Amino acid sequence: MALSTPAIRLTVIGAVIASVVAFKVIAGNNVEKKLDQVVQESQGVFSYEDASVDLFGFDVHIEGIRIKDGQRDLHVDEVVVHSYDEENEVPQYMDFEVNGIELDMEAINKDPALGRLVGDLGYKKLEANMAVDYKVDTKKKIFDLNEFSFEIEDAGALELEGKIYGIDDVRQLAFVAMAPQMVKVGEMSLKYEDDSLVERIIKANAKQAGMDEDAYKEKLLQSLEQEIEKAKAKNEDEKADVLEEIYDFISDPEEFEVSIDPKEPITLGSISQLSDDEIKDLLNIKISAD
């Protein structure tokens, strides 16, 4: 099978994580021995520069990772394993970070539209970080996602957290869409933290419109103000509230969050059958900008 897909990359990273957890409580040189075995078994696909175990906390650090993908290499600065379920074939809990993922600009530029967009936003290289922290309570049947985050440096970060009920094995998540009446969602939130992406989008659009950046932003905000007033005039208070949060975020882009907090966990199948007003009431949807 050709090693040319993101799935292969993630599989190799997963093998690296799995290979070191058993050694979290012993010396770092044993971690290196286990990793060297992974290097040998990968037949040149995986390599690393250094590995160590924290004196306190026993977090495992693997640095300078390279994964060959066809004619290109995937570079990762560091993988940090905080905790990992080593008793089950598929981990029922996991907490790790992958930092300094060098995104493939050559592959991005092969898509003309995507390559042009990335160029217009002023990026010559892209690096990403991700973190995953989850636990399945097999007795209570709760999948607790403490964090799933993905950050592109000098752009922004998305972070998802929440609870899904009716799950006693992480593999069941793959079938949630096919059995919407079998699982329930509880409190969840999706947060975006900006790190210059909004500013770059405004700058690119202003250039395309032949306008000064500040003038373009002011025009955009004035347009939002008009929409807010229209919504208020029609007594569409919830729409006005959402537009005001968007206005605040564009004015000073920092964080934007959408969250739900239902009084009781609700099945995905039930949500699809509700009206818009019922969804807002039952899910207790909140949108906020900080």
N, C-alpha and C positions, 0 to 999 in steps of 0.2 A: 504494500500500500504506500502511495506517495506521501511523504511528509510535507504537506503544503497547505494545511488548513489550520485555522485558529483552534479547532478542537484538538488537534495533535499537540499544539503548543500547551494548551491547558492540561492535557493528559500528562505531559512530561512534567509540568510544574506540580501537578497532583502527585505524581510518583516521587518527586523530590521531597515534598512535604511528608508523605507517608513513610518515606524511608528513614526519616530522622527522629520521629516522635518517640520511638522506643528508647532513644538514647538521651532524652532530655535530662535525665538525672545522673548522667555519667560524664566523663571528661570529653572536651571538645575534639580530641584526636580520634575518639571512637566514632563521632559523628562524621568526621572526614573519611574514616575507613568505609563507613556505610555509603557515603556519597560517591566515593571512588568506585565502589561496586556498581552503583547506578550509572556512572560514567562509562564503565566498561560494558555493561549490558546494553547501553543505548547505542553502541557502535558508532560513536562520533557525533551523535545528535545533540547530546547534552555535555556541557562542561561548566566548571565554576572556578573561582579564584581562591576563595577562603570560606571557612565555616567555623563557628564558635558557639559556645553556650554561655549565657549570662551567669555570673556568679550568684546573683540573687534573682529569683524568678524563673531561672532555667529556660528563658526564651532561646530558641535556636535561630541564629542568623546565618544565612547563606548569601554570599556576596559574589558579584561579578559573574552572573549566570549568562550563558550563551546557549541558545537552542537553534540548531540549523534548520532552516525551512527552505528546502530546495536550494537555490543559489544564494539565498540571503540568510542572515543570522538575526535572531531575535535577541536583543540585549536587555537584561534586567539587572538593575543595580543591586537589589537586595530582596530576599524573601525572609520574613520574620514569622516564625511559628510560635504562637502563644499557648495554644492548647489544641488537642486533636484526639478524637475518639479512635483509639487503636484496637478496640475489642471487636468492632463490627466491620464487615467488609466494606460497607458504605457508611461513612462517619455520621453518627447521629448528633454530634456536636463538633464544632470547628471554630477556631479563631486564628486568623492569619492575615498578613499584609504582603502585598507585592508592590514594591516601590521602584520607581525609575524604569518603567517599561517604555522602551524606545519604539514609538509607532513608525510603521513602514511608510515613509513619504513616497517611495517609488510606487508602491501599490496604490496609494491615495491618488497620485498624479496620473495613474492609468485611467482613472475615471475623469473625463474632461470637466464635467460640472463640479465634482467634488474637489478636484485639484484647483480649479479656478476659484472656488469659494474659499478654500484654505489660504490660497495666495492673496486673495482680496482682504482677508482678515489679518494679513501680515505675518503668517507663520512660515518659517523656513524649516523648522523641526518641531516635533510634538513628543512630549513625554507624559506618561500617565502613571497614576498610582491607584491601587484598588485595595479594599479591605472587606473581609467577610467574617462575620461573627454570628453564629446561629446555634440553637440547641433544640432538640426534639424531646419533649417530656412524654415518654412512651406510655406512662400510666394515665396522665390527664389528657393525652392525645392533643398536644399543643405544639405547633411549630413556632418557636420564638425567634424572630429575626431581629437581633440586637443592632446589626449594622450590615448593610450592603452598600458600599460606596465606590464611586468611580470618579476620579479627578483627572482632568487634563491641565497640566501646569500652564499658567498664564492664560487660562480660559475660565474654567469653573469646575464645580464638583456637584454631583448628584448623590444624595444619600437616602436610602429607603430603609424603613424599620416598621415592624408591626407583628401581629399575631394571626396565625391561621389555625382554626380549631378543627378537630377531626382527623389529625395527622399523627400517626404513631410510627411512621417510618419516612425518612426524608425522600425516599424514592417515590412516594405517593404524590409528591408535588408535580411530577411529570404528567400526571393524569387529572389534575384539578380541572382543567378546561373541559375534559370529557365527562366529568361527573360533578357538575356544579351544585347539585343538591346534597352531595355527600360532605362538603366542607363548609365552614363558616369563617367569615372574616371578623376580626375585632378591631381594636384601635390600630391605625396605620398612618404613616406620614411619609411624604416625599418632599425633600428639601433640596433647593438649589442654592449654592453659595457662589456668587460671582467673583471672578478674578480677572477682570478686564474684557471678558467676552462681549458684554453688552456695549461697552464703549467702542470696541472694535467693529461691531455690527453697525452702530450708528455712524461711525466714521466712514465705513465702506459704502453705506447707503447714501450718505451725504455727498461723497465723491461721485457716485453714480448719478445723483440728481443735480450735480453741478452747484452744490450749496456749501456754505460754511458749516462746519460740524455743529457749532453752538446754535446756529440758526435752524438747522435741521432738527435738532433735539427740541428746541423751543416750539417749532411747528408741530412736532409729534405730540408734545405735552398739551398744546392748545387743542389739538384734535381730540385727545382723551378727555379734556375738560368739557368739551362740547357734548361728547357722548355721555358723560356723567350727568350733565344737566338735563339731557333728553330723558335719561333713565329716571331721574328724580321727578321730572314733570309727568311721567307716565306711572308714577308710584311703584316703579320697579326697583325697590330699595336694595334687594339682594344683588341685582346686577350693578347698581351704582356702587355698592360696597366693594365688589370685586374689581371694578374699574378703578376705584380710588386706590386699592392696594397695588394694582399694576402701575398706576401713575406714580405712587410713592417709590416703587421699585426702580422705575426708569429714571426718576429724578435723582435717586441716590442708590444705585444698584449694589446691594449687599446680599441679603438673603430673601428667598421667596419660598413659602411653604404651603402645601396643600395637605390637610389632614382629615381623617374621619375618626369618630369616636362614638360608635353606636351604643345605645343603652344596653343592648344584648347582642352577642355575636349573631350575624345574619348570613344565610346561605347566599352564594353567588347566584344561584338560580332564582331566588326570591328578588334580588336586586333587579334582575333583567325584566321582571314583570311589574315593577313599580313605576308610577308616574314621576315626573321630575320633582314635583312638590313633595311627594312621599319619600323620594330618595334623600332630598335635602333634610327632611325632618327626621327620618330614621337613622341616617348615617351621621348626622350632626357634622356636616362638612364645614371646615373652616379654611379660609385662605388669608394669608398674612404676609406682609413684607416688613422686614426689619432693616 
